[in-house]
C-alpha cells in the first residue's frame, strides 16, 4: 500500500495526522541530518500502523519533505 506523507522535522512532539484525502502529516523531533528524520519516520509509522519496521520503504522523496512510502 502506498501513502503520501508530508514530514515536518524538528517539531516539539512526534505525532501522525491523517487527512480526509488519505495523506499523512508526520511531525518528527529528529532533524533532517544524515537520514535521522527518515529513520524516525519509519519508526513512527511502524508504531502507528503496527507493522514491522522492515516492511516500510521510502519509495520517493528520501531527501525532501514530501515522501511516498510503501508497506
Backbone as CSV, one residue per row, in Angstrom:
resi,resn,N_x,N_y,N_z,CA_x,CA_y,CA_z,C_x,C_y,C_z
1,UNK,0.839,-1.165,0.000,0.000,0.000,0.000,0.896,1.244,0.000
2,UNK,0.548,2.236,-0.815,1.326,3.462,-0.908,0.639,4.591,-0.145
3,UNK,1.441,5.379,0.552,0.946,6.538,1.287,1.743,7.764,0.885
4,UNK,1.052,8.880,0.719,1.691,10.170,0.503,1.855,10.809,1.875
5,UNK,3.083,11.226,2.197,3.385,11.741,3.528,4.086,13.086,3.426
6,UNK,3.663,14.004,4.269,4.357,15.281,4.420,5.030,15.238,5.789
7,UNK,6.338,15.388,5.803,7.118,15.283,7.039,7.456,16.678,7.543
8,UNK,7.329,16.866,8.843,7.688,18.129,9.485,8.754,17.837,10.544
9,UNK,10.034,17.821,10.144,11.111,17.520,11.093,11.379,18.686,12.035
10,UNK,12.027,18.392,13.164,12.387,19.413,14.134,11.208,19.909,14.935
11,UNK,10.154,19.119,15.012,8.953,19.502,15.742,9.144,19.250,17.234
12,UNK,8.314,19.879,18.050,8.440,19.698,19.501,7.845,18.387,19.975
13,UNK,6.992,17.772,19.170,6.412,16.486,19.547,6.318,15.589,18.323
14,UNK,6.137,14.300,18.553,6.005,13.349,17.459,4.567,12.886,17.392
15,UNK,3.960,13.060,16.209,2.590,12.601,16.032,2.293,12.404,14.557
16,UNK,1.220,11.653,14.286,0.771,11.379,12.930,-0.665,11.876,12.805
17,UNK,-0.929,12.644,11.752,-2.271,13.135,11.479,-2.668,12.641,10.094
18,UNK,-3.844,11.997,10.012,-4.337,11.516,8.725,-5.412,12.471,8.220
19,UNK,-5.197,12.994,7.007,-6.153,13.900,6.377,-7.302,13.108,5.769
20,UNK,-8.371,13.809,5.418,-9.536,13.169,4.811,-9.219,12.526,3.465
21,UNK,-8.233,13.067,2.748,-7.875,12.525,1.437,-6.910,11.344,1.522
22,UNK,-6.571,10.901,2.720,-5.703,9.737,2.897,-4.232,10.060,3.066
23,UNK,-3.842,11.314,2.860,-2.439,11.676,3.065,-2.155,11.796,4.557
24,UNK,-0.897,11.663,4.901,-0.478,11.748,6.296,0.446,12.938,6.496
25,UNK,0.341,13.564,7.649,1.308,14.572,8.083,1.974,13.989,9.317
26,UNK,3.309,13.881,9.272,4.052,13.285,10.380,4.993,14.325,10.959
27,UNK,4.813,14.612,12.238,5.674,15.549,12.962,6.769,14.747,13.645
28,UNK,8.027,15.123,13.408,9.187,14.410,13.944,10.037,15.326,14.809
29,UNK,10.593,14.797,15.866,11.569,15.550,16.662,12.931,15.559,15.978
30,UNK,13.232,14.511,15.244,14.538,14.371,14.595,14.741,15.453,13.543
31,UNK,15.970,15.862,13.381,16.360,16.849,12.381,16.678,16.131,11.063
32,UNK,16.522,16.821,9.932,16.839,16.194,8.648,18.341,16.202,8.377
33,UNK,19.066,15.455,9.159,20.520,15.424,9.056,20.974,13.972,9.061
34,UNK,21.740,13.566,8.063,22.282,12.206,7.944,21.203,11.128,8.011
35,UNK,20.019,11.400,7.482,18.959,10.403,7.437,18.247,10.149,8.755
36,UNK,18.506,10.986,9.760,17.871,10.780,11.071,16.355,10.914,10.985
37,UNK,15.868,11.869,10.198,14.425,12.065,10.071,13.772,10.876,9.366
38,UNK,14.422,10.312,8.357,13.864,9.147,7.663,13.793,7.941,8.591
39,UNK,14.817,7.754,9.402,14.823,6.648,10.363,13.707,6.826,11.386
40,UNK,13.535,8.052,11.880,12.470,8.343,12.841,11.099,8.166,12.196
41,UNK,10.965,8.554,10.932,9.704,8.398,10.213,9.306,6.927,10.132
42,UNK,10.235,6.075,9.762,9.946,4.650,9.659,9.543,4.084,11.017
43,UNK,10.225,4.491,12.061,9.910,4.020,13.405,8.501,4.441,13.831
44,UNK,8.140,5.698,13.578,6.827,6.206,13.968,5.718,5.539,13.153
45,UNK,5.938,5.365,11.841,4.927,4.718,11.013,4.730,3.259,11.405
46,UNK,5.808,2.578,11.753,5.698,1.185,12.183,4.843,1.078,13.445
47,UNK,5.038,1.999,14.354,4.245,2.006,15.584,2.790,2.384,15.288
48,UNK,2.576,3.388,14.449,1.239,3.881,14.120,0.386,2.802,13.439
49,UNK,0.992,2.087,12.467,0.268,1.067,11.718,0.451,-0.341,12.283
50,UNK,1.242,-0.471,13.339,1.509,-1.757,13.992,2.033,-2.797,12.998
51,UNK,3.100,-2.412,12.299,3.784,-3.297,11.358,5.275,-3.277,11.679
52,UNK,6.024,-4.291,11.262,7.472,-4.273,11.478,8.154,-3.167,10.675
53,UNK,9.201,-2.592,11.251,9.939,-1.516,10.582,10.524,-1.969,9.244
54,UNK,10.863,-3.237,9.137,11.498,-3.741,7.921,10.544,-3.797,6.732
55,UNK,9.245,-3.693,6.967,8.288,-3.741,5.860,8.039,-2.367,5.243
56,UNK,8.545,-1.306,5.842,8.309,0.061,5.367,9.470,0.520,4.496
57,UNK,9.133,1.032,3.312,10.137,1.505,2.361,9.766,2.901,1.878
58,UNK,10.740,3.796,1.865,10.534,5.128,1.284,10.799,4.999,-0.212
59,UNK,9.736,5.089,-1.011,9.847,4.895,-2.455,10.361,6.139,-3.162
60,UNK,9.953,7.317,-2.707,10.442,8.555,-3.312,10.411,9.662,-2.274
61,UNK,11.247,10.666,-2.484,11.296,11.805,-1.588,12.201,11.623,-0.388
62,UNK,13.197,10.769,-0.476,14.073,10.492,0.661,14.809,11.741,1.151
63,UNK,15.015,12.724,0.271,15.723,13.934,0.677,14.797,15.150,0.757
64,UNK,13.504,14.919,0.654,12.544,16.028,0.708,11.526,15.824,1.810
65,UNK,10.632,16.787,1.945,9.586,16.700,2.956,8.361,15.943,2.473
66,UNK,8.173,15.868,1.174,7.069,15.092,0.608,7.595,13.731,0.194
67,UNK,7.018,12.692,0.761,7.523,11.342,0.535,6.403,10.409,0.125
68,UNK,6.759,9.381,-0.618,5.865,8.280,-0.903,6.436,7.063,-0.199
69,UNK,5.617,6.466,0.654,6.064,5.346,1.469,5.217,4.130,1.155
70,UNK,5.865,2.967,1.068,5.158,1.730,0.766,5.377,0.718,1.879
71,UNK,4.304,0.012,2.216,4.394,-1.146,3.127,3.193,-2.027,2.978
